[in-house]
Structure formats: C-alpha cells, structure tokens
C-alpha cells in the first residue's frame, strides 16, 4: 500500500461550516486577561532580575573585601554597602 493516497471528492464527508458571533464583551475579557497575565509575568521578571543582580553585586563586594581586608570581611562589607547607599544587613 502506498504511503500517500489521493482522496477524491466523493470520499470526503460533507461537514457544514457554522459560524457563531463572538460578543465584544468576551473579546475585551480575553484581552484583559492576557494583559494582566503579561503584567504579572513582566513584573516578576523585573523583580527576579533585580534580585539576581543584587546577589551578584554582594558577592563581588565580599570577594573584594576578602582580598583587601581578610580579617574584617563583615565590617568591610557593611561599610561598602552603606557607602553605596544600601541597607545594612
């Protein structure tokens, strides 16, 4: 049996195409739900990127403090964070 077979018009069953009206209210509801979903996802992505960036900056500061002042890493870290305008831990 061949892999591809030609289908004639007689073999295809007739299925009537029906269309229904979509109310404008339903369209606006869909648009509103999509917009809210995009806002939530976008807000989460911004928050997540800020958290990751802050963590990388903290690691960089700690590494620099370990190199410069290995005996007082915590004090050095707190001083640098305060000087940069951050919150003390």
C-alpha positions in Angstrom: 0.0 0.0 0.0 1.4 3.4 -0.9 2.3 5.9 1.8 0.3 8.7 0.1 -3.2 8.2 -1.4 -5.2 10.6 -3.4 -8.6 11.3 -1.8 -11.4 12.1 -4.2 -14.3 14.5 -3.5 -16.8 11.6 -3.1 -14.7 10.1 -0.2 -14.6 13.3 1.8 -17.7 13.6 4.1 -19.6 16.9 3.9 -19.3 18.9 7.1 -21.2 22.1 7.2 -19.2 25.1 8.4 -21.0 27.0 11.1 -20.0 30.4 12.5 -21.1 32.0 15.7 -20.8 35.6 16.6 -18.3 36.4 19.3 -19.5 39.2 21.6 -17.3 42.2 22.0 -17.6 41.8 25.8 -15.9 38.4 25.5 -13.2 39.8 23.3 -12.4 42.5 25.9 -12.4 39.9 28.7 -9.8 37.9 26.7 -7.7 41.0 26.1 -7.9 42.0 29.8 -6.9 38.5 31.0 -4.0 38.4 28.5 -2.8 41.9 29.5 -3.0 41.1 33.3 -1.0 37.9 32.6 1.7 39.9 30.8 1.8 42.5 33.6 2.3 39.8 36.2 4.9 37.9 34.2 6.8 41.2 33.4 6.7 42.4 37.0 8.1 39.0 38.2 10.9 39.1 35.6 11.9 42.6 36.6 11.9 41.6 40.3 13.8 38.4 39.6 16.5 40.2 37.6 16.9 42.8 40.4 17.4 40.1 43.0 19.9 38.3 40.9 21.8 41.5 40.1 21.9 42.4 43.8 23.2 38.9 44.7 26.0 39.2 42.2 26.9 42.7 43.5 27.0 41.4 47.0 29.3 38.5 46.0 31.6 40.9 44.2 31.8 43.2 47.3 32.5 40.3 49.6 35.2 38.9 47.2 36.9 42.4 47.1 36.7 42.7 50.9 38.3 39.2 51.3 41.2 40.3 49.2 41.6 43.7 50.8 40.8 43.0 54.4 40.6 39.3 55.1 40.4 39.7 58.9 37.4 42.0 58.9 35.3 40.9 55.9 31.9 41.6 57.5 32.9 45.1 58.7 34.3 45.9 55.2 31.1 44.6 53.5 28.9 46.6 55.8 30.9 49.8 55.2 30.9 49.4 51.4 27.2 48.7 51.3 26.4 51.7 53.5 28.7 54.0 51.3 26.9 52.8 48.2 23.5 53.7 49.8 22.4 50.2 50.5 20.7 48.8 53.7 22.8 47.3 56.4 22.2 43.6 56.9 
